[in-house]
Amino acid sequence: MTVAGDPSEDEVRAELDAYLARRRGRWGARTSAYFHLDRLHLLDASVVRRVEKRTETTRDEPGDPGLAERPVYDVLDEYEVDPRDVRRGEPLDLVKRDTVSKRACVCGNGLRQCPACAGMTYRPCEPARPCPVCAGVSPCTQYLGHGAKPGRTARPPKARRPARPEERVKCAACGAPDSACGACQGWGKVRCQTCQGRGRVPCTTCTSKGTVRCETCGGRGELTSWTAGRITWTSETEKVPWPHRPPKRVTSHLHAGLWHDNQLGPGDPLPDDLSLPHRSLVEQHLDTVKGEQDRTVVIRRLTVVRARPKGSGNREYYIFKNVSGGLTVRPAMSDEGRRNTAAVLAAAAALVVLVLLLVR
């Protein structure tokens, strides 16, 4: 299998010999004759389709959504699209004929009961909070039945700041001197600063009105219903799986290779020089999908020659054409080289463990 423009074996060996000669002092005096050559025919292909999808749903929107400017259709699948709309690529929204209707919203007037206060215009609040000084544990050492004193107000006092937390003052409930917490005066609780002891606060959600704007109709009190058609165009790319994965050791360098590119339209035949295995693989992905309007088949090919040692050797080489038309040689560690390296590392680790044991 040969792709037009692939380097010949003589060209590959000549370039490999030149490369080895430049590094002879470093890696010995081997020539290309010591290496076996095999070719990796890489294929990077994909099918980019322009797909049209048509959907139909029932829509409801507040008030008047301005449908007069939208195109009208009878049968969505039979609607002929203006080529200018296709070129714009934006979704095309349509209205089915005789389906537009207006109706009153269930709210009646565009308002709904406030969910935060249930229409009460306020929210409940705890009128008293635990005393920050005594925490309600020992507010008064003499009197615990607060409320028994005639004429005593039921509203707890405002919190005070005693000069010393341990200071005891006259109890406001029982009148015992030096028996009560200085902050709450024997109550164990202090007045809530949010509601000032009233037990309620204004509802901020509805600003004390008891109602909020209806989200369904946007406060308009009516809805517009219609059958909405939508036509969209999307670009979908289907990748053809690699028949041979690029060699991991040189993958990062292959972007500089001279890839043989083909871009084919819907009616274009596959390249004549595409090999039978590659042709069969690409053809499996050429079926027309539902809604397909256009397609581009992108085929990229690159031949990489791998030079492997015929005998013992830690290095192998990958040769391919570069974007300048010349040949690039990339060295990589061979399978044998990786095994040898792993053995050396294992031996070194064992030696370190042995030394540590002897030192003990």
C-alpha positions as CSV (number, residue, x, y, z in Angstrom):
1,M,0.0,0.0,0.0
2,T,1.7,3.2,-1.2
3,V,0.4,6.8,-1.0
4,A,1.4,9.2,-3.7
5,G,4.5,11.0,-2.6
6,D,5.6,8.4,0.0
7,P,9.4,8.2,0.4
8,S,11.0,5.2,-1.2
9,E,13.1,2.7,0.8
10,D,16.3,4.1,-0.7
11,E,15.4,7.6,0.3
12,V,14.5,6.5,3.9
13,R,17.8,4.5,4.3
14,A,19.9,7.4,2.9
15,E,18.3,9.9,5.4
16,L,18.7,7.4,8.2
17,D,22.4,6.8,7.3
18,A,23.0,10.6,7.3
19,Y,21.3,10.9,10.7
20,L,23.4,8.0,12.2
21,A,26.6,9.4,10.7
22,R,26.1,12.7,12.5
23,R,25.7,10.9,15.8
24,R,28.2,8.1,15.2
25,G,30.4,9.1,18.1
26,R,27.4,9.0,20.5
27,W,25.5,5.8,19.5
28,G,28.1,3.7,17.7
29,A,28.9,3.1,14.1
30,R,25.6,1.4,12.9
31,T,24.1,2.1,9.5
32,S,20.6,1.7,8.1
33,A,21.4,-1.8,7.0
34,Y,21.2,-2.9,10.7
35,F,17.5,-1.8,10.8
36,H,14.4,-3.4,9.5
37,L,11.9,-1.0,7.9
38,D,8.1,-1.2,8.1
39,R,5.5,1.4,7.2
40,L,2.7,2.8,9.3
41,H,0.0,4.3,7.2
42,L,-1.8,6.8,9.4
43,L,-5.3,7.9,8.6
44,D,-7.0,10.8,10.3
45,A,-10.5,11.2,8.8
46,S,-13.8,12.8,9.8
47,V,-17.2,13.6,8.3
48,V,-18.6,17.1,9.0
49,R,-22.3,17.3,8.4
50,R,-24.7,20.2,8.3
51,V,-27.9,18.8,9.9
52,E,-31.3,20.4,9.9
53,K,-33.7,19.6,12.7
54,R,-37.4,20.6,12.9
55,T,-39.4,20.6,16.2
56,E,-42.9,21.6,17.1
57,T,-44.1,22.6,20.6
58,T,-47.0,24.5,22.3
59,R,-45.8,27.8,23.7
60,D,-47.3,30.1,26.3
61,E,-45.9,33.6,26.9
62,P,-47.1,36.6,28.9
63,G,-49.1,39.4,27.1
64,D,-48.4,39.9,23.4
65,P,-45.1,38.3,22.4
66,G,-45.1,39.9,19.0
67,L,-45.7,36.9,16.7
68,A,-46.8,39.0,13.7
69,E,-43.2,39.1,12.4
70,R,-42.7,35.3,12.4
71,P,-43.2,33.2,9.3
72,V,-46.4,31.1,9.2
73,Y,-46.6,27.4,8.2
74,D,-49.2,24.8,7.8
75,V,-47.1,21.5,7.9
76,L,-43.7,22.0,9.4
77,D,-41.9,19.3,7.3
78,E,-43.2,20.9,4.1
79,Y,-42.1,24.4,4.9
80,E,-39.5,25.7,2.4
81,V,-36.7,27.5,4.0
82,D,-35.2,30.6,2.5
83,P,-31.5,29.9,1.6
84,R,-30.6,33.2,3.3
85,D,-32.0,31.8,6.6
86,V,-29.8,28.7,6.2
87,R,-26.7,30.9,5.6
88,R,-27.3,32.9,8.7
89,G,-27.3,29.6,10.7
90,E,-29.5,31.0,13.5
91,P,-32.6,29.0,14.6
92,L,-35.7,29.9,12.6
93,D,-38.9,30.3,14.7
94,L,-42.3,29.9,13.0
95,V,-46.0,30.0,14.0
96,K,-48.5,27.4,12.9
97,R,-51.4,29.0,11.1
98,D,-54.6,29.6,13.2
99,T,-53.1,28.4,16.5
100,V,-52.6,31.8,18.2
101,S,-55.0,32.4,21.0
102,K,-55.2,34.7,24.1
103,R,-56.6,33.7,27.5
104,A,-56.8,35.1,31.0
105,C,-54.2,33.9,33.5
106,V,-55.5,32.0,36.5
107,C,-54.2,34.9,38.7
108,G,-57.0,37.2,37.2
109,N,-55.2,40.5,37.6
110,G,-51.5,39.8,37.3
111,L,-51.0,39.5,41.1
112,R,-50.6,36.5,43.3
113,Q,-50.6,36.0,47.1
114,C,-47.1,36.6,48.5
115,P,-45.6,33.2,49.3
116,A,-43.4,34.6,52.0
117,C,-46.1,36.1,54.2
118,A,-49.2,34.3,52.8
119,G,-50.8,37.6,52.2
120,M,-50.5,38.9,55.8
121,T,-48.1,41.7,54.8
122,Y,-45.9,40.7,57.7
123,R,-43.8,37.8,58.9
124,P,-43.8,36.5,62.5
125,C,-40.7,37.2,64.6
126,E,-39.7,36.0,68.0
127,P,-40.3,39.0,70.3
128,A,-37.6,38.0,72.8
129,R,-34.1,36.7,72.4
130,P,-31.9,34.9,75.0
131,C,-30.0,37.3,77.1
132,P,-26.4,37.6,75.8
133,V,-25.0,37.9,79.3
134,C,-26.7,35.2,81.4
135,A,-28.2,33.2,78.5
136,G,-31.3,32.9,80.5
137,V,-29.7,30.4,82.9
138,S,-29.6,32.6,86.1
139,P,-31.5,35.8,85.3
140,C,-32.7,36.3,88.9
141,T,-31.5,34.5,92.0
142,Q,-34.6,35.4,94.0
143,Y,-37.6,35.3,91.7
144,L,-38.4,32.7,89.0
145,G,-42.1,33.1,88.4
146,H,-42.0,36.3,86.3
147,G,-45.4,37.8,85.7
148,A,-46.7,37.5,89.2
149,K,-46.0,41.1,90.0
150,P,-49.1,43.2,89.4
151,G,-48.9,45.7,86.6
152,R,-45.7,44.3,85.1
153,T,-45.4,44.7,81.3
154,A,-45.3,41.5,79.3
155,R,-42.7,43.0,76.9
156,P,-39.1,42.2,77.9
157,P,-36.7,45.1,78.4
158,K,-34.1,46.3,75.9
159,A,-30.7,44.7,76.4
160,R,-28.4,46.7,78.6
161,R,-24.6,46.7,78.8
162,P,-23.6,46.3,82.4
163,A,-20.2,47.8,83.4
164,R,-19.2,44.3,84.5
165,P,-20.8,41.0,83.3
166,E,-20.9,39.7,86.9
167,E,-22.7,42.8,88.1
168,R,-26.1,42.1,89.7
169,V,-29.0,44.7,89.7
170,K,-32.4,45.0,91.1
171,C,-34.8,42.5,89.5
172,A,-37.5,44.2,87.5
173,A,-40.0,41.4,88.2
174,C,-39.7,40.7,91.9
175,G,-37.8,43.9,93.1
176,A,-35.1,41.9,94.9
177,P,-31.9,44.1,95.1
178,D,-28.6,42.8,93.7
179,S,-30.3,39.6,92.5
180,A,-30.8,40.0,88.7
181,C,-28.6,40.0,85.6
182,G,-27.6,43.5,84.6
183,A,-28.4,42.9,81.0
184,C,-31.9,41.5,81.2
185,Q,-32.9,42.8,84.7
186,G,-34.0,39.3,85.7
187,W,-36.0,38.4,82.6
188,G,-33.6,35.9,81.1
189,K,-34.5,37.4,77.7
190,V,-34.2,40.7,76.0
191,R,-36.3,42.5,73.5
192,C,-35.7,41.5,69.8
193,Q,-34.0,44.4,68.1
194,T,-35.6,43.4,64.7
195,C,-39.2,43.6,65.8
196,Q,-38.7,45.6,69.0
197,G,-40.7,43.0,70.9
198,R,-43.8,43.3,68.6
199,G,-43.6,39.7,67.3
200,R,-43.8,40.7,63.6
201,V,-41.8,42.4,61.0
202,P,-42.8,43.9,57.6
203,C,-42.6,41.4,54.7
204,T,-39.8,42.5,52.4
205,T,-40.8,40.1,49.6
206,C,-44.0,42.0,48.9
207,T,-43.0,45.3,50.6
208,S,-46.0,44.8,53.0
209,K,-48.5,44.6,50.2
210,G,-49.5,41.0,50.6
211,T,-49.3,40.3,46.8
212,V,-46.5,39.9,44.3
213,R,-46.4,39.9,40.5
214,C,-47.5,36.7,38.9
215,E,-44.6,35.0,37.3
216,T,-46.8,33.1,34.9
217,C,-48.2,36.1,33.1
218,G,-45.5,38.6,34.1
219,G,-48.1,40.7,35.8
220,R,-50.2,41.3,32.6
221,G,-53.1,39.1,33.6
222,E,-53.3,37.3,30.2
223,L,-51.3,34.7,28.2
224,T,-50.8,34.1,24.5
225,S,-50.7,30.4,23.4
226,W,-49.6,29.1,20.0
227,T,-48.0,26.1,18.2
228,A,-44.4,27.0,17.6
229,G,-42.2,25.4,15.0
230,R,-38.4,25.7,15.1
231,I,-35.9,24.9,12.5
232,T,-32.2,24.7,13.5
233,W,-29.0,23.9,11.7
234,T,-26.1,22.4,13.5
235,S,-22.6,21.2,12.5
236,E,-22.0,17.6,13.6
237,T,-18.5,16.0,13.3
238,E,-18.2,12.2,13.1
239,K,-14.6,11.0,13.6
240,V,-13.4,7.9,11.8
241,P,-11.5,5.8,14.2
242,W,-7.7,5.5,13.6
243,P,-6.9,2.2,11.9
244,H,-3.4,2.5,13.4
245,R,-2.8,4.8,16.4
246,P,0.2,7.2,15.9
247,P,3.3,5.9,17.7
248,K,3.2,7.4,21.2
249,R,6.9,8.1,21.2
250,V,6.7,10.5,18.3
251,T,3.0,11.6,18.3
252,S,3.9,15.2,19.4
253,H,6.2,15.5,16.4
254,L,3.7,14.4,13.7
255,H,2.0,17.7,13.5
256,A,5.0,18.9,11.5
257,G,4.6,16.0,9.0
258,L,3.5,16.5,5.4
259,W,0.0,15.2,5.7
260,H,-1.7,14.4,2.4
261,D,-5.1,16.3,2.7
262,N,-8.4,15.8,0.9
263,Q,-11.6,17.6,1.4
264,L,-14.6,16.1,-0.4
265,G,-18.1,17.4,-0.9
266,P,-21.4,15.3,-0.9
267,G,-21.0,14.0,-4.4
268,D,-17.2,13.7,-4.6
269,P,-15.7,10.2,-4.9
270,L,-13.0,9.0,-2.5
271,P,-9.4,9.5,-3.7
272,D,-8.2,6.9,-6.2
273,D,-5.0,6.3,-4.2
274,L,-6.9,5.6,-0.9
275,S,-6.0,2.1,0.1
276,L,-8.7,-0.6,0.2
277,P,-8.6,-0.9,4.1
278,H,-8.8,2.9,4.5
279,R,-11.5,3.2,1.8
280,S,-13.6,0.5,3.6
281,L,-13.2,2.2,6.9
282,V,-14.2,5.6,5.6
283,E,-17.2,4.2,3.7
284,Q,-18.7,2.9,6.9
285,H,-19.2,6.5,8.0
286,L,-20.7,7.9,4.8
287,D,-24.4,7.0,5.4
288,T,-26.7,9.9,5.2
289,V,-28.2,10.9,8.6
290,K,-31.7,12.3,9.1
291,G,-31.9,16.0,8.3
292,E,-28.5,16.1,6.6
293,Q,-28.3,19.0,4.2
294,D,-24.6,19.1,3.4
295,R,-21.3,17.4,4.3
296,T,-17.6,17.7,4.0
297,V,-15.4,14.6,4.3
298,V,-11.9,15.4,5.5
299,I,-9.2,12.8,4.9
300,R,-5.6,13.3,6.1
301,R,-2.9,10.7,5.5
302,L,0.7,10.3,6.6
303,T,3.1,7.4,6.1
304,V,5.6,6.9,9.0
305,V,8.5,4.5,8.4
306,R,9.7,2.7,11.5
307,A,13.3,1.5,11.6
308,R,13.7,-1.3,14.2
309,P,17.0,-3.0,15.1
310,K,17.4,-6.5,13.5
311,G,19.4,-7.6,16.5
312,S,20.1,-6.1,19.9
313,G,19.5,-2.3,20.2
314,N,18.0,0.2,22.7
315,R,16.9,2.7,20.0
316,E,14.6,2.7,17.0
317,Y,13.8,5.5,14.6
318,Y,10.7,7.0,12.9
319,I,11.1,8.7,9.5
320,F,8.4,10.8,7.8
321,K,8.1,13.7,5.4
322,N,8.0,17.1,6.9
323,V,6.1,20.2,5.7
324,S,9.2,21.3,3.7
325,G,9.2,18.1,1.7
326,G,12.3,16.7,3.3
327,L,12.6,13.7,5.7
328,T,12.5,14.0,9.5
329,V,14.2,11.3,11.6
330,R,13.0,11.0,15.2
331,P,14.7,8.6,17.6
332,A,12.8,6.7,20.3
333,M,13.6,4.0,22.8
334,S,12.9,0.5,21.5
335,D,11.0,-2.2,23.4
336,E,14.3,-3.8,24.3
337,G,15.6,-0.5,25.6
338,R,12.6,-0.1,27.8
339,R,13.1,-3.5,29.2
340,N,16.8,-2.9,29.9
341,T,16.0,0.5,31.6
342,A,13.4,-1.2,33.8
343,A,15.9,-3.9,34.8
344,V,18.5,-1.3,35.7
345,L,16.0,0.7,37.8
346,A,14.9,-2.5,39.5
347,A,18.5,-3.4,40.3
348,A,19.3,0.1,41.6
349,A,16.2,-0.1,43.9
350,A,17.3,-3.5,45.2
351,L,20.8,-2.2,45.8
352,V,19.4,0.8,47.8
353,V,17.3,-1.5,49.9
354,L,20.3,-3.8,50.6
355,V,22.5,-0.9,51.6
356,L,19.8,0.4,54.0
357,L,19.5,-3.1,55.6
358,L,23.3,-3.4,56.0
359,V,23.5,0.1,57.6
360,R,21.0,-1.0,60.2
